[in-house]
């Protein structure tokens, strides 16, 4: 099991009668027990995501060189306008596989221009990390049977249950060697007892890496 504290939504801190309520974005990475049909779907969805990224990157380069100001959202709309006629096979998997790459590309270019990351590169099959994103609105969990429902595929067994309750914001399906994983990002409430004097617990965000509560509790954040 892998738990990662992804961030603190400190705008949602509420003072209750006997507790302070804090919401955190937590990613729980769980291995999947996928059969051959399911693994074929995963590979196809990864291929769609890789194709959308490469298409968007090529268009971005072309538009930028011609003096235009490309954006991830504009490229996504451009891609959607021709997807049905030119790339109908992308409909065989979740819509997010061909949508999220444009938002990721936008973020990659922002990081590059701020000198926080390298220049976005084309992804090659077998050499890039295989993964695809699914929005929380398309995900269902059956905790009693330890399984997750993937759009256009159905139920896939998980090797363990999600260890906490909360709203599922997104899932990233990824491959490591021949094993497939679901990284489930949840907005989970964390409850802390208040002090006897009823002083609320405040949040101090450190240097990007730490969130420190006024009662001394420290959480490691993912950058």
FENPE-V201585 format. One record per residue. N is the residue number from 1. RES is the residue in one small letter. NEAR is the number of other ideal C-beta (glycine too) atoms within 10 Angstrom. Layout:
N RES NEAR
N RES NEAR
This chain:
1 x 11
2 x 10
3 x 10
4 x 14
5 x 17
6 x 16
7 x 17
8 x 20
9 x 12
10 x 14
11 x 7
12 x 12
13 x 16
14 x 11
15 x 12
16 x 10
17 x 6
18 x 8
19 x 14
20 x 22
21 x 14
22 x 22
23 x 20
24 x 21
25 x 19
26 x 23
27 x 18
28 x 19
29 x 15
30 x 19
31 x 16
32 x 21
33 x 13
34 x 22
35 x 10
36 x 7
37 x 10
38 x 19
39 x 15
40 x 12
41 x 20
42 x 23
43 x 16
44 x 18
45 x 27
46 x 23
47 x 17
48 x 24
49 x 27
50 x 21
51 x 19
52 x 25
53 x 22
54 x 17
55 x 21
56 x 24
57 x 22
58 x 12
59 x 18
60 x 22
61 x 13
62 x 11
63 x 16
64 x 12
65 x 8
66 x 8
67 x 6
68 x 12
69 x 7
70 x 20
71 x 15
72 x 21
73 x 11
74 x 16
75 x 23
76 x 21
77 x 11
78 x 16
79 x 21
80 x 14
81 x 10
82 x 10
83 x 19
84 x 10
85 x 7
86 x 11
87 x 15
88 x 9
89 x 12
90 x 23
91 x 13
92 x 13
93 x 24
94 x 26
95 x 17
96 x 22
97 x 26
98 x 25
99 x 20
100 x 23
101 x 28
102 x 26
103 x 16
104 x 16
105 x 24
106 x 20
107 x 13
108 x 21
109 x 19
110 x 12
111 x 14
112 x 13
113 x 10
114 x 8
115 x 7
116 x 10
117 x 13
118 x 9
119 x 10
120 x 19
121 x 11
122 x 11
123 x 17
124 x 9
125 x 11
126 x 5
127 x 6
128 x 15
129 x 10
130 x 19
131 x 20
132 x 27
133 x 20
134 x 24
135 x 16
136 x 15
137 x 10
138 x 16
139 x 18
140 x 12
141 x 19
142 x 13
143 x 11
144 x 7
145 x 10
146 x 15
147 x 18
148 x 24
149 x 13
150 x 25
151 x 17
152 x 14
153 x 20
154 x 12
155 x 14
156 x 20
157 x 15
158 x 22
159 x 12
160 x 10
161 x 16
162 x 20
163 x 13
164 x 14
165 x 9
166 x 17
167 x 11
168 x 19
169 x 17
170 x 19
171 x 24
172 x 17
173 x 27
174 x 17
175 x 18
176 x 12
177 x 5
178 x 6
179 x 12
180 x 21
181 x 19
182 x 22
183 x 18
184 x 25
185 x 20
186 x 24
187 x 17
188 x 18
189 x 16
190 x 17
191 x 10
192 x 13
193 x 10
194 x 16
195 x 12
196 x 6
197 x 5
198 x 9
199 x 12
200 x 12
201 x 18
202 x 12
203 x 16
204 x 11
205 x 13
206 x 12
207 x 5
208 x 9
209 x 11
210 x 14
211 x 20
212 x 14
213 x 18
214 x 13
215 x 13
216 x 6
217 x 12
218 x 10
219 x 18
220 x 10
221 x 17
222 x 12
223 x 7
